[in-house]
Amino acid sequence: MTTTHHPSAARVPTDRPHRGIQHLLHPQVLGVIIGGSGASAFVHVNKDLLPGSWPTVAVLAWTAALFVCAWAVLLRPRRLRDIGPPRPGAGLVYSASVLGMLAGFAVGRFVLDALDRPELMPAVVVVAVGLHFVPFARAFGAPVFGTLGWTLAAIGVVGVLLGLVAGAVPVAAAAVVTGVVMLLLMALDAVRPGAPS
């Protein structure tokens, strides 16, 4: 994943592979750290709404996905791309996307409260978070954001639809799945052949 440009963070020699842990401020590394924090929040905030032993399963799945992501992004040697300055207007796209996401949270909360269905909110959050990633793909030249954004939005929509029928459990499950999927998609992006890294 990519974050806003940091002048010194992008100056990584590209003549040999590097471990991400040696360049924590590089956008390809820092973005995953931030994204991984959000992914982890999805899991840990929602796992206790799952019945029976499913919270334990959720933690085990999260642990495995986090390990895979940490290996792919921080420990596995790879060529980190020399990130230049962001495209013109990228900052505006970023700001508008974040504001749109926050507006999605607020509108979603208002609508769900009016319908007396507040238990659907975690899935609405997943949809809003997913959609806010989509414009980043073009603005930052990072296609992973499109994949991540549309995948999360789809999981969130499924969570809302199942939640309308079956209540809070499928909504919580969708949020937990979102966290695990985020970690795995970020890991996959770091190791895929032809990745710009």
N, CA, C and O of each residue as an XYZ file, in Angstrom:
788
protein
N       0.834     -1.181      0.000
C       0.000      0.000      0.000
C       0.880      1.246      0.000
O       2.060      1.177      0.341
N       0.318      2.352     -0.373
C       1.060      3.593     -0.488
C       0.436      4.639      0.403
O      -0.783      4.674      0.575
N       1.264      5.489      0.967
C       0.748      6.604      1.746
C       1.258      7.885      1.116
O       1.878      7.851      0.054
N       1.007      8.999      1.752
C       1.502     10.255      1.231
C       3.018     10.238      1.206
O       3.653      9.527      1.984
N       3.587     11.013      0.322
C       5.028     10.995      0.066
C       5.815     11.597      1.224
O       5.459     12.649      1.754
N       6.870     10.925      1.600
C       7.823     11.436      2.583
C       9.163     11.543      1.857
O       9.680     10.523      1.400
N       9.742     12.732      1.733
C      10.912     12.934      0.880
C      12.058     11.976      1.146
O      12.638     11.446      0.198
N      12.402     11.737      2.400
C      13.541     10.874      2.691
C      13.173      9.401      2.664
O      14.039      8.544      2.495
N      11.886      9.104      2.832
C      11.470      7.705      2.918
C      11.581      6.997      1.591
O      11.780      5.783      1.560
N      11.457      7.723      0.485
C      11.432      7.084     -0.821
C      12.825      6.804     -1.360
O      12.958      6.062     -2.333
N      13.861      7.368     -0.767
C      15.216      7.224     -1.293
C      15.860      5.935     -0.803
O      16.748      5.942      0.051
N      15.389      4.836     -1.366
C      15.931      3.527     -1.039
C      16.655      3.017     -2.267
O      16.056      2.979     -3.342
N      17.922      2.621     -2.160
C      18.622      2.104     -3.331
C      17.860      0.924     -3.941
O      17.428      0.020     -3.226
N      17.700      0.942     -5.258
C      16.925     -0.107     -5.919
C      17.809     -1.166     -6.558
O      17.312     -2.026     -7.285
N      19.132     -1.118     -6.296
C      20.046     -2.067     -6.929
C      20.035     -3.428     -6.251
O      20.575     -4.393     -6.793
N      19.435     -3.518     -5.085
C      19.391     -4.804     -4.379
C      18.139     -4.843     -3.506
O      17.583     -3.803     -3.154
N      17.700     -6.066     -3.158
C      16.510     -6.197     -2.309
C      16.771     -5.676     -0.896
O      17.893     -5.714     -0.393
N      15.715     -5.197     -0.287
C      15.761     -4.702      1.084
C      14.613     -5.309      1.865
O      13.575     -5.656      1.299
N      14.807     -5.435      3.170
C      13.700     -5.813      4.045
C      12.939     -4.554      4.446
O      13.540     -3.529      4.767
N      11.628     -4.643      4.425
C      10.813     -3.489      4.777
C      11.068     -2.983      6.175
O      10.923     -1.790      6.440
N      11.445     -3.870      7.072
C      11.674     -3.465      8.458
C      12.838     -2.475      8.559
O      12.955     -1.750      9.548
N      13.698     -2.446      7.538
C      14.812     -1.497      7.524
C      14.392     -0.126      6.991
O      15.153      0.837      7.084
N      13.179     -0.038      6.432
C      12.708      1.197      5.797
C      11.244      1.429      6.172
O      10.372      1.464      5.304
N      10.986      1.585      7.458
C       9.609      1.663      7.945
C       8.859      2.891      7.441
O       7.628      2.887      7.418
N       9.578      3.948      7.035
C       8.910      5.145      6.539
C       8.680      5.120      5.030
O       8.061      6.034      4.485
N       9.169      4.094      4.357
C       8.914      3.987      2.921
C       7.411      3.798      2.716
O       6.797      3.002      3.427
N       6.806      4.505      1.767
C       5.351      4.423      1.595
C       4.814      3.011      1.416
O       3.725      2.702      1.901
N       5.561      2.146      0.726
C       5.089      0.773      0.538
C       5.076     -0.017      1.843
O       4.373     -1.021      1.957
N       5.835      0.424      2.804
C       5.893     -0.247      4.110
C       4.969      0.442      5.109
O       4.164     -0.210      5.775
N       5.091      1.755      5.207
C       4.277      2.502      6.160
C       2.784      2.341      5.866
O       1.977      2.234      6.789
N       2.421      2.325      4.595
C       1.017      2.145      4.233
C       0.458      0.824      4.738
O      -0.686      0.759      5.188
N       1.265     -0.226      4.665
C       0.816     -1.531      5.144
C       0.717     -1.544      6.667
O      -0.188     -2.164      7.225
N       1.630     -0.873      7.329
C       1.557     -0.803      8.798
C       0.257     -0.123      9.219
O      -0.435     -0.595     10.121
N      -0.072      0.989      8.558
C      -1.315      1.693      8.868
C      -2.521      0.825      8.508
O      -3.456      0.692      9.298
N      -2.494      0.239      7.314
C      -3.590     -0.636      6.901
C      -3.737     -1.849      7.802
O      -4.851     -2.282      8.095
N      -2.607     -2.396      8.241
C      -2.662     -3.547      9.142
C      -3.276     -3.215     10.484
O      -3.941     -4.049     11.099
N      -3.051     -1.984     10.939
C      -3.684     -1.547     12.193
C      -5.200     -1.496     12.036
O      -5.939     -1.944     12.913
N      -5.657     -0.947     10.912
C      -7.094     -0.908     10.653
C      -7.683     -2.300     10.506
O      -8.767     -2.583     11.017
N      -6.959     -3.173      9.801
C      -7.428     -4.548      9.627
C      -7.554     -5.250     10.972
O      -8.523     -5.967     11.220
N      -6.575     -5.041     11.830
C      -6.599     -5.656     13.155
C      -7.767     -5.134     13.984
O      -8.387     -5.883     14.738
N      -8.061     -3.843     13.840
C      -9.204     -3.271     14.564
C     -10.504     -3.925     14.120
O     -11.360     -4.218     14.955
N     -10.668     -4.160     12.813
C     -11.870     -4.832     12.339
C     -12.061     -6.167     13.047
O     -13.171     -6.507     13.455
N     -10.979     -6.918     13.191
C     -11.075     -8.241     13.818
C     -11.391     -8.119     15.302
O     -12.337     -8.735     15.791
N     -10.603     -7.327     16.015
C     -10.705     -7.322     17.472
C     -11.931     -6.585     18.006
O     -12.412     -6.899     19.095
N     -12.434     -5.620     17.263
C     -13.633     -4.911     17.707
C     -14.883     -5.781     17.528
O     -15.859     -5.628     18.262
N     -14.846     -6.694     16.549
C     -16.053     -7.442     16.192
C     -16.047     -8.917     16.586
O     -17.103     -9.549     16.574
N     -14.909     -9.477     16.930
C     -14.834    -10.918     17.170
C     -15.716    -11.389     18.325
O     -16.250    -12.497     18.279
N     -15.874    -10.564     19.358
C     -16.633    -11.005     20.523
C     -18.138    -11.044     20.279
O     -18.892    -11.527     21.123
N     -18.575    -10.538     19.128
C     -19.989    -10.643     18.760
C     -20.300    -11.983     18.101
O     -21.460    -12.307     17.846
N     -19.245    -12.760     17.828
C     -19.442    -14.070     17.211
C     -19.772    -15.108     18.282
O     -19.301    -15.002     19.415
N     -20.576    -16.105     17.931
C     -20.995    -17.096     18.932
C     -19.954    -18.191     19.160
O     -19.039    -18.375     18.358
N     -20.111    -18.905     20.260
C     -19.337    -20.103     20.542
C     -17.843    -19.877     20.508
O     -17.323    -18.926     21.093
N     -17.156    -20.779     19.805
C     -15.700    -20.708     19.733
C     -15.219    -19.848     18.564
O     -14.016    -19.777     18.310
N     -16.127    -19.204     17.857
C     -15.736    -18.404     16.690
C     -14.820    -17.232     17.027
O     -13.974    -16.892     16.199
N     -14.937    -16.588     18.200
C     -13.941    -15.552     18.514
C     -12.508    -16.081     18.528
O     -11.583    -15.398     18.087
N     -12.332    -17.295     19.035
C     -10.995    -17.904     19.036
C     -10.534    -18.180     17.616
O      -9.378    -17.929     17.276
N     -11.431    -18.696     16.787
C     -11.104    -18.935     15.377
C     -10.704    -17.621     14.702
O      -9.757    -17.573     13.918
N     -11.438    -16.566     15.020
C     -11.134    -15.257     14.434
C      -9.734    -14.796     14.812
O      -8.991    -14.300     13.965
N      -9.370    -14.959     16.083
C      -8.038    -14.537     16.532
C      -6.954    -15.384     15.869
O      -5.910    -14.858     15.484
N      -7.190    -16.677     15.733
C      -6.209    -17.546     15.076
C      -6.041    -17.167     13.604
O      -4.921    -17.125     13.097
N      -7.147    -16.892     12.925
C      -7.069    -16.485     11.514
C      -6.341    -15.152     11.377
O      -5.520    -14.973     10.477
N      -6.648    -14.220     12.275
C      -5.972    -12.918     12.259
C      -4.478    -13.083     12.511
O      -3.662    -12.460     11.832
N      -4.115    -13.920     13.482
C      -2.705    -14.138     13.807
C      -1.954    -14.693     12.611
O      -0.856    -14.238     12.293
N      -2.552    -15.686     11.942
C      -1.910    -16.277     10.765
C      -1.763    -15.238      9.652
O      -0.701    -15.136      9.038
N      -2.826    -14.464      9.389
C      -2.775    -13.456      8.330
C      -1.771    -12.361      8.665
O      -1.058    -11.882      7.783
N      -1.709    -11.963      9.926
C      -0.756    -10.937     10.350
C       0.676    -11.431     10.168
O       1.545    -10.676      9.732
N       0.920    -12.695     10.501
C       2.250    -13.273     10.320
C       2.639    -13.267      8.848
O       3.753    -12.875      8.499
N       1.725    -13.699      7.983
C       1.995    -13.729      6.542
C       2.284    -12.312      6.031
O       3.219    -12.101      5.259
N       1.483    -11.361      6.464
C       1.663     -9.970      6.028
C       2.998     -9.412      6.523
O       3.716     -8.759      5.765
N       3.332     -9.664      7.783
C       4.602     -9.174      8.331
C       5.788     -9.793      7.594
O       6.773     -9.111      7.310
N       5.690    -11.072      7.290
C       6.773    -11.725      6.548
C       6.924    -11.092      5.166
O       8.032    -10.751      4.752
N       5.802    -10.935      4.451
C       5.853    -10.440      3.082
C       6.324     -8.991      3.001
O       7.060     -8.626      2.084
N       5.906     -8.176      3.950
C       6.161     -6.738      3.870
C       7.407     -6.322      4.641
O       8.152     -5.458      4.179
N       7.646     -6.916      5.801
C       8.743     -6.464      6.664
C       9.986     -7.338      6.599
O      11.100     -6.824      6.703
N       9.823     -8.643      6.430
C      10.957     -9.555      6.584
C      11.503    -10.102      5.273
O      12.703    -10.356      5.174
N      10.673    -10.286      4.284
C      11.104    -10.847      3.007
C      11.855     -9.782      2.205
O      11.312     -8.705      1.960
N      13.093    -10.065      1.792
C      13.810     -9.084      0.971
C      13.082     -8.852     -0.359
O      12.669     -9.805     -1.020
N      12.932     -7.592     -0.742
C      12.320     -7.232     -2.024
C      12.841     -5.871     -2.447
O      13.396     -5.126     -1.640
N      12.661     -5.560     -3.700
C      13.115     -4.267     -4.209
C      12.009     -3.243     -3.970
O      10.943     -3.310     -4.584
N      12.269     -2.314     -3.089
C      11.320     -1.247     -2.805
C      11.437     -0.181     -3.893
O      12.529      0.289     -4.210
N      10.305      0.183     -4.446
C      10.271      1.157     -5.534
C      10.714      2.529     -5.039
O      10.393      2.928     -3.920
N      11.448      3.244     -5.878
C      11.812      4.625     -5.563
C      10.573      5.476     -5.830
O      10.279      5.818     -6.975
N       9.862      5.808     -4.776
C       8.606      6.538     -4.897
C       8.890      8.011     -5.137
O       9.543      8.671     -4.329
N       8.403      8.506     -6.235
C       8.534      9.928     -6.507
C       7.392     10.685     -5.834
O       6.618     10.111     -5.069
N       7.299     11.973     -6.128
C       6.206     12.747     -5.538
C       4.865     12.244     -6.059
O       4.795     11.732     -7.177
N       3.807     12.379     -5.276
C       2.491     11.924     -5.729
C       2.024     12.734     -6.929
O       2.510     13.839     -7.171
N       1.076     12.177     -7.678
C       0.535     12.861     -8.845
C      -0.160     14.152     -8.426
O      -0.638     14.270     -7.298
N      -0.213     15.120     -9.342
C      -0.934     16.355     -9.021
C      -2.377     16.048     -8.610
O      -3.075     15.280     -9.273
N      -2.800     16.648     -7.530
C      -4.164     16.433     -7.051
C      -4.326     15.230     -6.145
O      -5.421     14.987     -5.637
N      -3.245     14.459     -5.927
C      -3.364     13.259     -5.092
C      -3.765     13.614     -3.662
O      -4.546     12.902     -3.032
N      -3.229     14.710     -3.165
C      -3.589     15.130     -1.808
C      -5.061     15.472     -1.695
O      -5.710     15.171     -0.694
N      -5.579     16.107     -2.739
C      -6.998     16.445     -2.759
C      -7.851     15.181     -2.822
O      -8.870     15.078     -2.139
N      -7.429     14.222     -3.647
C      -8.149     12.945     -3.741
C      -8.153     12.247     -2.387
O      -9.178     11.730     -1.943
N      -6.991     12.240     -1.741
C      -6.883     11.604     -0.420
C      -7.833     12.266      0.576
O      -8.592     11.587      1.267
N      -7.784     13.593      0.643
C      -8.630     14.313      1.598
C     -10.112     14.097      1.308
O     -10.901     13.856      2.221
N     -10.485     14.184      0.033
C     -11.891     14.000     -0.337
C     -12.348     12.580     -0.019
O     -13.482     12.375      0.415
N     -11.474     11.602     -0.231
C     -11.842     10.208      0.049
C     -12.052      9.976      1.539
O     -12.994      9.293      1.944
N     -11.174     10.545      2.347
C     -11.320     10.398      3.797
C     -12.594     11.093      4.278
O     -13.333     10.545      5.096
N     -12.846     12.296      3.770
C     -14.081     13.003      4.148
C     -15.312     12.234      3.683
O     -16.313     12.169      4.397
N     -15.239     11.655      2.492
C     -16.345     10.840      2.002
C     -16.599      9.628      2.887
O     -17.747      9.266      3.147
N     -15.513      9.001      3.349
C     -15.643      7.859      4.244
C     -16.316      8.269      5.555
O     -17.222      7.588      6.036
N     -15.868      9.380      6.122
C     -16.466      9.854      7.373
C     -17.933     10.224      7.179
O     -18.767      9.979      8.050
N     -18.237     10.817      6.023
C     -19.635     11.124      5.720
C     -20.449      9.836      5.599
O     -21.598      9.775      6.036
N     -19.842      8.810      5.001
C     -20.514      7.517      4.899
C     -20.834      6.932      6.265
O     -21.905      6.362      6.473
N     -19.890      7.079      7.198
C     -20.154      6.624      8.565
C     -21.349      7.363      9.160
O     -22.252      6.754      9.733
N     -21.335      8.690      9.013
C     -22.382      9.507      9.636
C     -23.749      9.236      9.022
O     -24.736      9.066      9.738
N     -23.803      9.198      7.694
C     -25.082      8.929      7.023
C     -25.563      7.518      7.345
O     -26.746      7.292      7.597
N     -24.620      6.570      7.332
C     -24.983      5.191      7.666
C     -25.565      5.086      9.064
O     -26.575      4.411      9.268
N     -24.940      5.746     10.028
C     -25.437      5.727     11.410
C     -26.826      6.339     11.485
O     -27.708      5.797     12.152
N     -27.030      7.465     10.807
C     -28.330      8.135     10.818
C     -29.422      7.231     10.241
O     -30.498      7.092     10.822
N     -29.130      6.622      9.095
C     -30.125      5.757      8.440
C     -30.422      4.525      9.289
O     -31.582      4.152      9.464
N     -29.387      3.901      9.811
C     -29.591      2.691     10.615
C     -30.337      2.993     11.908
O     -31.165      2.197     12.350
N     -30.048      4.138     12.513
C     -30.800      4.517     13.713
C     -32.270      4.751     13.371
O     -33.162      4.367     14.128
N     -32.512      5.388     12.216
C     -33.899      5.633     11.803
C     -34.638      4.333     11.542
O     -35.843      4.240     11.774
N     -33.909      3.317     11.056
C     -34.513      2.010     10.784
C     -34.486      1.091     11.991
O     -34.996     -0.028     11.940
N     -33.887      1.566     13.082
C     -33.707      0.765     14.292
C     -32.913     -0.518     14.004
O     -33.243     -1.600     14.489
N     -31.845     -0.354     13.190
C     -30.978     -1.487     12.865
C     -29.502     -1.121     13.106
O     -28.674     -1.293     12.211
N     -29.171     -0.623     14.295
C     -27.786     -0.189     14.533
C     -26.768     -1.329     14.459
O     -25.573     -1.082     14.299
N     -27.233     -2.571     14.575
C     -26.306     -3.705     14.535
C     -25.657     -3.877     13.166
O     -24.684     -4.619     13.032
N     -26.190     -3.194     12.142
C     -25.619     -3.298     10.802
C     -24.425     -2.359     10.586
O     -23.763     -2.418      9.550
N     -24.160     -1.505     11.560
C     -23.136     -0.469     11.378
C     -21.753     -1.013     11.023
O     -21.099     -0.425     10.162
N     -21.265     -2.101     11.634
C     -19.933     -2.571     11.233
C     -19.823     -2.871      9.739
O     -18.784     -2.610      9.134
N     -20.875     -3.413      9.142
C     -20.833     -3.696      7.702
C     -20.860     -2.412      6.886
O     -20.221     -2.331      5.837
N     -21.591     -1.408      7.358
C     -21.594     -0.107      6.683
C     -20.196      0.507      6.750
O     -19.735      1.112      5.782
N     -19.534      0.354      7.875
C     -18.157      0.854      8.016
C     -17.252      0.157      7.003
O     -16.409      0.800      6.377
N     -17.421     -1.142      6.842
C     -16.609     -1.890      5.875
C     -16.827     -1.339      4.460
O     -15.866     -1.135      3.719
N     -18.078     -1.102      4.091
C     -18.368     -0.553      2.761
C     -17.696      0.806      2.584
O     -17.046      1.050      1.567
N     -17.848      1.684      3.564
C     -17.284      3.035      3.455
C     -15.765      3.009      3.401
O     -15.159      3.742      2.618
N     -15.147      2.176      4.220
C     -13.687      2.070      4.201
C     -13.233      1.541      2.842
O     -12.284      2.058      2.252
N     -13.915      0.512      2.352
C     -13.553     -0.040      1.047
C     -13.642      0.992     -0.058
O     -12.697      1.157     -0.829
N     -14.760      1.686     -0.146
C     -14.949      2.657     -1.217
C     -13.965      3.824     -1.125
O     -13.599      4.409     -2.144
N     -13.539      4.161      0.089
C     -12.604      5.282      0.203
C     -11.225      4.928     -0.354
O     -10.455      5.823     -0.702
N     -10.902      3.627     -0.443
C      -9.628      3.215     -1.023
C      -9.602      3.332     -2.543
O      -8.545      3.581     -3.123
N     -10.744      3.156     -3.192
C     -10.786      3.012     -4.645
C     -10.106      4.171     -5.384
O      -9.313      3.907     -6.288
N     -10.373      5.437     -5.048
C      -9.715      6.527     -5.792
C      -8.199      6.579     -5.616
O      -7.508      7.189     -6.432
N      -7.673      5.952     -4.571
C      -6.229      5.977     -4.344
C      -5.471      5.232     -5.442
O      -4.314      5.549     -5.718
N      -6.113      4.242     -6.070
C      -5.423      3.422     -7.068
C      -4.827      4.296     -8.166
O      -3.667      4.132     -8.541
N      -5.619      5.212     -8.668
C      -5.144      6.098     -9.737
C      -4.311      7.248     -9.178
O      -3.265      7.585     -9.734
N      -4.768      7.846     -8.086
C      -4.091      9.026     -7.546
C      -2.653      8.719     -7.133
O      -1.770      9.563     -7.288
N      -2.411      7.511     -6.605
C      -1.078      7.155     -6.128
C      -0.388      6.117     -7.009
O       0.692      5.633     -6.671
N      -1.011      5.774     -8.141
C      -0.396      4.802     -9.039
C      -0.201      3.456     -8.390
O       0.813      2.793     -8.612
N      -1.181      3.041     -7.574
C      -1.076      1.780     -6.824
C      -2.348      0.963     -7.020
O      -3.314      1.136     -6.276
N      -2.362      0.070     -8.019
C      -3.574     -0.705     -8.316
C      -4.102     -1.529     -7.143
O      -5.281     -1.881     -7.114
N      -3.235     -1.838     -6.174
C      -3.679     -2.627     -5.022
C      -4.854     -1.956     -4.320
O      -5.705     -2.639     -3.751
N      -4.907     -0.636     -4.354
C      -6.008      0.057     -3.687
C      -7.350     -0.245     -4.335
O      -8.365     -0.345     -3.645
N      -7.361     -0.391     -5.662
C      -8.606     -0.744     -6.332
C      -9.076     -2.126     -5.923
O     -10.246     -2.326     -5.598
N      -8.154     -3.079     -5.942
C      -8.491     -4.445     -5.527
C      -8.975     -4.461     -4.083
O     -10.001     -5.063     -3.767
N      -8.237     -3.807     -3.229
C      -8.583     -3.761     -1.813
C      -9.942     -3.091     -1.609
O     -10.795     -3.605     -0.886
N     -10.129     -1.954     -2.245
C     -11.354     -1.192     -2.050
C     -12.608     -1.931     -2.507
O     -13.586     -2.022     -1.765
N     -12.576     -2.460     -3.733
C     -13.766     -3.154     -4.235
C     -14.032     -4.443     -3.473
O     -15.188     -4.813     -3.265
N     -12.969     -5.135     -3.052
C     -13.158     -6.372     -2.277
C     -13.823     -6.071     -0.943
O     -14.773     -6.748     -0.549
N     -13.322     -5.050     -0.248
C     -13.909     -4.682      1.044
C     -15.353     -4.226      0.877
O     -16.222     -4.609      1.660
N     -15.606     -3.416     -0.131
C     -16.972     -2.940     -0.350
C     -17.920     -4.113     -0.588
O     -19.044     -4.120     -0.084
N     -17.465     -5.103     -1.356
C     -18.312     -6.274     -1.625
C     -18.580     -7.062     -0.344
O     -19.709     -7.495     -0.109
N     -17.555     -7.250      0.483
C     -17.752     -7.956      1.752
C     -18.741     -7.192      2.622
O     -19.616     -7.795      3.244
N     -18.608     -5.874      2.668
C     -19.514     -5.063      3.466
C     -20.951     -5.147      2.994
O     -21.868     -5.240      3.809
N     -21.157     -5.115      1.676
C     -22.520     -5.223      1.135
C     -23.128     -6.575      1.491
O     -24.292     -6.651      1.884
N     -22.348     -7.636      1.355
C     -22.836     -8.967      1.748
C     -23.182     -8.973      3.236
O     -24.198     -9.541      3.636
N     -22.339     -8.343      4.055
C     -22.614     -8.268      5.489
C     -23.915     -7.540      5.789
O     -24.686     -7.973      6.646
N     -24.168     -6.429      5.084
C     -25.420     -5.693      5.284
C     -26.617     -6.559      4.903
O     -27.594     -6.639      5.648
N     -26.537     -7.206      3.740
C     -27.666     -8.015      3.265
C     -27.951     -9.193      4.191
O     -29.105     -9.476      4.513
N     -26.886     -9.879      4.616
C     -27.087    -10.999      5.547
C     -27.565    -10.492      6.900
O     -28.378    -11.138      7.561
N     -27.059     -9.336      7.308
C     -27.476     -8.764      8.585
C     -28.941     -8.384      8.599
O     -29.606     -8.509      9.628
N     -29.455     -7.920      7.468
C     -30.884     -7.595      7.384
C     -31.750     -8.809      7.664
O     -32.846     -8.693      8.213
N     -31.245     -9.982      7.278
C     -32.000    -11.226      7.453
C     -31.709    -11.878      8.794
O     -32.623    -12.346      9.473
N     -30.433    -11.911      9.179
C     -30.030    -12.742     10.313
C     -29.460    -11.980     11.496
O     -29.061    -12.614     12.473
N     -29.400    -10.652     11.462
C     -28.965     -9.901     12.632
C     -27.473     -9.658     12.705
O     -26.783     -9.623     11.685
N     -26.983     -9.492     13.919
C     -25.633     -8.979     14.156
C     -24.518     -9.969     13.843
O     -23.409     -9.542     13.522
N     -24.766    -11.264     13.924
C     -23.682    -12.238     13.771
C     -23.046    -12.188     12.382
O     -21.821    -12.095     12.296
N     -23.821    -12.245     11.278
C     -23.151    -12.157      9.979
C     -22.483    -10.805      9.729
O     -21.519    -10.723      8.969
N     -22.982     -9.760     10.352
C     -22.354     -8.449     10.224
C     -20.973     -8.474     10.891
O     -19.988     -8.013     10.315
N     -20.916     -9.012     12.100
C     -19.632     -9.134     12.795
C     -18.685    -10.044     12.024
O     -17.489     -9.769     11.933
N     -19.222    -11.124     11.471
C     -18.393    -12.043     10.691
C     -17.812    -11.336      9.473
O     -16.644    -11.532      9.138
N     -18.623    -10.516      8.810
C     -18.133     -9.770      7.644
C     -17.001     -8.836      8.039
O     -16.018     -8.713      7.308
N     -17.124     -8.176      9.186
C     -16.077     -7.259      9.637
C     -14.794     -8.019      9.967
O     -13.700     -7.556      9.644
N     -14.919     -9.171     10.602
C     -13.747     -9.986     10.923
C     -13.078    -10.478      9.645
O     -11.856    -10.404      9.509
N     -13.876    -10.977      8.715
C     -13.336    -11.435      7.435
C     -12.620    -10.290      6.722
O     -11.573    -10.489      6.105
N     -13.187     -9.108      6.811
C     -12.561     -7.938      6.200
C     -11.145     -7.738      6.709
O     -10.228     -7.521      5.918
N     -10.955     -7.808      8.021
C      -9.625     -7.616      8.589
C      -8.629     -8.637      8.091
O      -7.498     -8.295      7.744
N      -9.046     -9.899      8.056
C      -8.152    -10.968      7.593
C      -7.842    -10.792      6.109
O      -6.692    -10.929      5.693
N      -8.866    -10.489      5.314
C      -8.674    -10.313      3.873
C      -7.756     -9.121      3.586
O      -6.905     -9.200      2.699
N      -7.916     -8.035      4.315
C      -7.024     -6.882      4.127
C      -5.564     -7.281      4.299
O      -4.721     -6.947      3.466
N      -5.271     -7.989      5.369
C      -3.889     -8.405      5.628
C      -3.366     -9.297      4.510
O      -2.228     -9.138      4.068
N      -4.187    -10.230      4.054
C      -3.742    -11.158      3.014
C      -3.574    -10.459      1.668
O      -2.647    -10.782      0.924
N      -4.442     -9.516      1.341
C      -4.294     -8.783      0.081
C      -3.035     -7.919      0.083
O      -2.359     -7.805     -0.940
N      -2.719     -7.313      1.222
C      -1.500     -6.521      1.302
C      -0.260     -7.406      1.180
O       0.727     -7.019      0.555
N      -0.318     -8.593      1.781
C       0.792     -9.539      1.651
C       0.934     -9.992      0.199
O       2.042    -10.060     -0.332
N      -0.184    -10.298     -0.429
C      -0.159    -10.747     -1.824
C       0.426     -9.675     -2.734
O       1.193     -9.982     -3.646
N       0.072     -8.436     -2.492
C       0.607     -7.350     -3.305
C       2.120     -7.248     -3.156
O       2.816     -6.909     -4.113
N       2.631     -7.537     -1.969
C       4.076     -7.427     -1.725
C       4.865     -8.531     -2.404
O       6.049     -8.350     -2.689
N       4.238     -9.676     -2.671
C       4.979    -10.811     -3.219
C       4.609    -11.137     -4.664
O       5.248    -11.991     -5.279
N       3.602    -10.484     -5.212
C       3.141    -10.866     -6.557
C       4.222    -10.604     -7.600
O       4.954     -9.619     -7.506
N       4.325    -11.494     -8.602
C       5.287    -11.280     -9.675
C       4.980     -9.987    -10.407
O       3.821     -9.677    -10.681
N       6.011     -9.244    -10.717
C       5.821     -8.002    -11.440
C       5.386     -6.851    -10.576
O       5.089     -5.772    -11.088
N       5.340     -7.057     -9.262
C       4.966     -5.952     -8.377
C       6.001     -4.847     -8.495
O       7.197     -5.122     -8.594
N       5.553     -3.608     -8.485
C       6.498     -2.501     -8.603
C       7.233     -2.289     -7.299
O       7.044     -1.268     -6.639
N       8.063     -3.232     -6.923
C       8.757     -3.144     -5.643
C      10.216     -3.541     -5.783
O      10.957     -3.526     -4.799
